[in-house]
Amino acid sequence: MNATIHNALKRGPQFVTVLTLLACTAASCGPRHSAMSGPRCAFADPEITTSMGICSLVAEYYVAHREWPLSKAQLEDQDRHLLEKATAQMSAEEARELSAFLNRFTLLDLRKSGENLVFHYRFKIERKTVDQRVRFRPRPTADEILQAATAKGYD
């Protein structure tokens, strides 16, 4: 396989993640609900964006430290670090909202299982409790970690 094709295939998951994040941003710029009830699309759904956000934070922590976070305090430090980098591109209101992101969660249980991380989280949103477990596997990039965590049966 030539190097150009190999590099393009290797970067595919990164492009998907970037496009997903751009779609989330674009969808959240408009009104949350249409004339009919509910969000305009999946990316405007606070349940999906909250789940994506917490999973991305865990993956980014691993890439930065080459070890899994095992406490809320470690996630808070990572969140603060990422916020410091992005503060110049956001409004004061956005920065306030993002700095309180981890307060949405009523459960953040991070446990190592061999070299993997089993992450159980819970939050309430719009009268619904979301309770999820995700298994993270070590990978070189956050995109690859997220892809492996969501790819059922492909790992």
One Martini backbone bead per residue (centre of mass of N, CA, C, O) as a GRO file, in nm:
protein
  155
    1MET     BB    1   0.098   0.035   0.023
    2ASN     BB    2   0.088   0.349  -0.006
    3ALA     BB    3   0.158   0.620   0.193
    4THR     BB    4  -0.086   0.801   0.124
    5ILE     BB    5  -0.312   0.597   0.179
    6HIS     BB    6  -0.228   0.519   0.464
    7ASN     BB    7  -0.254   0.804   0.587
    8ALA     BB    8  -0.552   0.846   0.516
    9LEU     BB    9  -0.660   0.601   0.677
   10LYS     BB   10  -0.540   0.691   0.953
   11ARG     BB   11  -0.706   0.981   0.949
   12GLY     BB   12  -1.010   0.922   0.933
   13PRO     BB   13  -1.104   0.938   1.237
   14GLN     BB   14  -1.025   1.235   1.271
   15PHE     BB   15  -1.223   1.352   1.064
   16VAL     BB   16  -1.480   1.248   1.196
   17THR     BB   17  -1.447   1.399   1.464
   18VAL     BB   18  -1.433   1.683   1.352
   19LEU     BB   19  -1.708   1.675   1.208
   20THR     BB   20  -1.873   1.619   1.460
   21LEU     BB   21  -1.793   1.874   1.619
   22LEU     BB   22  -1.894   2.072   1.406
   23ALA     BB   23  -2.188   1.976   1.413
   24CYS     BB   24  -2.237   2.039   1.709
   25THR     BB   25  -2.184   2.339   1.689
   26ALA     BB   26  -2.391   2.408   1.471
   27ALA     BB   27  -2.643   2.292   1.620
   28SER     BB   28  -2.601   2.478   1.889
   29CYS     BB   29  -2.654   2.770   1.758
   30GLY     BB   30  -2.934   2.711   1.764
   31PRO     BB   31  -3.218   2.607   1.840
   32ARG     BB   32  -3.305   2.338   2.033
   33HIS     BB   33  -3.607   2.373   1.941
   34SER     BB   34  -3.873   2.318   1.774
   35ALA     BB   35  -4.199   2.327   1.714
   36MET     BB   36  -4.136   2.073   1.785
   37SER     BB   37  -4.038   1.842   1.985
   38GLY     BB   38  -3.715   1.864   2.038
   39PRO     BB   39  -3.448   1.822   1.879
   40ARG     BB   40  -3.320   1.873   1.563
   41CYS     BB   41  -3.072   1.682   1.638
   42ALA     BB   42  -2.842   1.476   1.768
   43PHE     BB   43  -2.623   1.712   1.814
   44ALA     BB   44  -2.843   1.877   2.002
   45ASP     BB   45  -2.830   1.659   2.206
   46PRO     BB   46  -2.742   1.657   2.534
   47GLU     BB   47  -2.682   1.356   2.569
   48ILE     BB   48  -2.473   1.325   2.342
   49THR     BB   49  -2.280   1.564   2.411
   50THR     BB   50  -2.213   1.468   2.696
   51SER     BB   51  -2.098   1.190   2.624
   52MET     BB   52  -1.883   1.292   2.428
   53GLY     BB   53  -1.736   1.477   2.628
   54ILE     BB   54  -1.646   1.267   2.844
   55CYS     BB   55  -1.499   1.073   2.652
   56SER     BB   56  -1.299   1.281   2.542
   57LEU     BB   57  -1.165   1.349   2.811
   58VAL     BB   58  -1.050   1.068   2.866
   59ALA     BB   59  -0.884   1.044   2.604
   60GLU     BB   60  -0.712   1.301   2.643
   61TYR     BB   61  -0.578   1.211   2.902
   62TYR     BB   62  -0.431   0.967   2.790
   63VAL     BB   63  -0.261   1.115   2.577
   64ALA     BB   64  -0.118   1.313   2.783
   65HIS     BB   65  -0.030   1.061   3.012
   66ARG     BB   66  -0.039   0.745   2.952
   67GLU     BB   67  -0.301   0.730   3.138
   68TRP     BB   68  -0.561   0.670   3.334
   69PRO     BB   69  -0.817   0.796   3.479
   70LEU     BB   70  -0.926   0.767   3.850
   71SER     BB   71  -1.053   1.066   3.876
   72LYS     BB   72  -1.214   1.361   3.895
   73ALA     BB   73  -0.963   1.539   3.937
   74GLN     BB   74  -0.826   1.458   3.670
   75LEU     BB   75  -1.053   1.563   3.488
   76GLU     BB   76  -1.045   1.855   3.589
   77ASP     BB   77  -0.756   1.914   3.495
   78GLN     BB   78  -0.807   1.857   3.195
   79ASP     BB   79  -1.033   2.060   3.156
   80ARG     BB   80  -0.869   2.309   3.237
   81HIS     BB   81  -0.651   2.278   3.021
   82LEU     BB   82  -0.841   2.292   2.771
   83LEU     BB   83  -0.966   2.569   2.843
   84GLU     BB   84  -0.709   2.740   2.832
   85LYS     BB   85  -0.666   2.691   2.522
   86ALA     BB   86  -0.985   2.791   2.436
   87THR     BB   87  -1.070   3.075   2.555
   88ALA     BB   88  -1.015   3.270   2.308
   89GLN     BB   89  -1.268   3.120   2.132
   90MET     BB   90  -1.463   3.218   2.371
   91SER     BB   91  -1.701   3.298   2.563
   92ALA     BB   92  -1.780   3.353   2.885
   93GLU     BB   93  -2.027   3.165   2.886
   94GLU     BB   94  -1.891   2.916   2.767
   95ALA     BB   95  -1.671   2.891   2.984
   96ARG     BB   96  -1.865   2.848   3.220
   97GLU     BB   97  -2.007   2.596   3.116
   98LEU     BB   98  -1.746   2.419   3.080
   99SER     BB   99  -1.645   2.443   3.382
  100ALA     BB  100  -1.930   2.278   3.470
  101PHE     BB  101  -1.950   1.998   3.333
  102LEU     BB  102  -1.888   1.786   3.576
  103ASN     BB  103  -2.151   1.866   3.747
  104ARG     BB  104  -2.360   1.677   3.586
  105PHE     BB  105  -2.245   1.440   3.749
  106THR     BB  106  -2.338   1.160   3.969
  107LEU     BB  107  -2.127   0.966   3.807
  108LEU     BB  108  -1.765   0.864   3.838
  109ASP     BB  109  -1.634   0.554   3.726
  110LEU     BB  110  -1.289   0.453   3.745
  111ARG     BB  111  -1.156   0.142   3.600
  112LYS     BB  112  -0.925  -0.086   3.588
  113SER     BB  113  -0.865  -0.340   3.312
  114GLY     BB  114  -0.582  -0.380   3.292
  115GLU     BB  115  -0.524  -0.167   3.015
  116ASN     BB  116  -0.801  -0.076   3.070
  117LEU     BB  117  -1.114   0.117   3.082
  118VAL     BB  118  -1.383   0.145   3.309
  119PHE     BB  119  -1.672   0.352   3.243
  120HIS     BB  120  -1.897   0.506   3.476
  121TYR     BB  121  -2.190   0.702   3.405
  122ARG     BB  122  -2.397   0.984   3.535
  123PHE     BB  123  -2.697   1.167   3.426
  124LYS     BB  124  -2.917   1.447   3.411
  125ILE     BB  125  -3.179   1.499   3.153
  126GLU     BB  126  -3.473   1.588   3.092
  127ARG     BB  127  -3.598   1.367   3.304
  128LYS     BB  128  -3.328   1.194   3.253
  129THR     BB  129  -3.138   0.903   3.302
  130VAL     BB  130  -2.796   0.854   3.239
  131ASP     BB  131  -2.647   0.520   3.193
  132GLN     BB  132  -2.297   0.436   3.147
  133ARG     BB  133  -2.072   0.208   2.975
  134VAL     BB  134  -1.712   0.215   2.908
  135ARG     BB  135  -1.454   0.084   2.698
  136PHE     BB  136  -1.114   0.148   2.712
  137ARG     BB  137  -0.840   0.167   2.480
  138PRO     BB  138  -0.533   0.177   2.393
  139ARG     BB  139  -0.414   0.462   2.204
  140PRO     BB  140  -0.255   0.719   2.034
  141THR     BB  141  -0.545   0.852   2.003
  142ALA     BB  142  -0.847   0.985   2.072
  143ASP     BB  143  -0.992   0.886   1.820
  144GLU     BB  144  -0.912   0.584   1.853
  145ILE     BB  145  -1.037   0.544   2.128
  146LEU     BB  146  -1.330   0.616   2.047
  147GLN     BB  147  -1.360   0.409   1.825
  148ALA     BB  148  -1.306   0.155   2.003
  149ALA     BB  149  -1.544   0.217   2.210
  150THR     BB  150  -1.776   0.211   1.959
  151ALA     BB  151  -1.669  -0.068   1.833
  152LYS     BB  152  -1.849  -0.333   1.794
  153GLY     BB  153  -1.654  -0.620   1.737
  154TYR     BB  154  -1.360  -0.478   1.620
  155ASP     BB  155  -1.127  -0.565   1.863
   0.00000   0.00000   0.00000
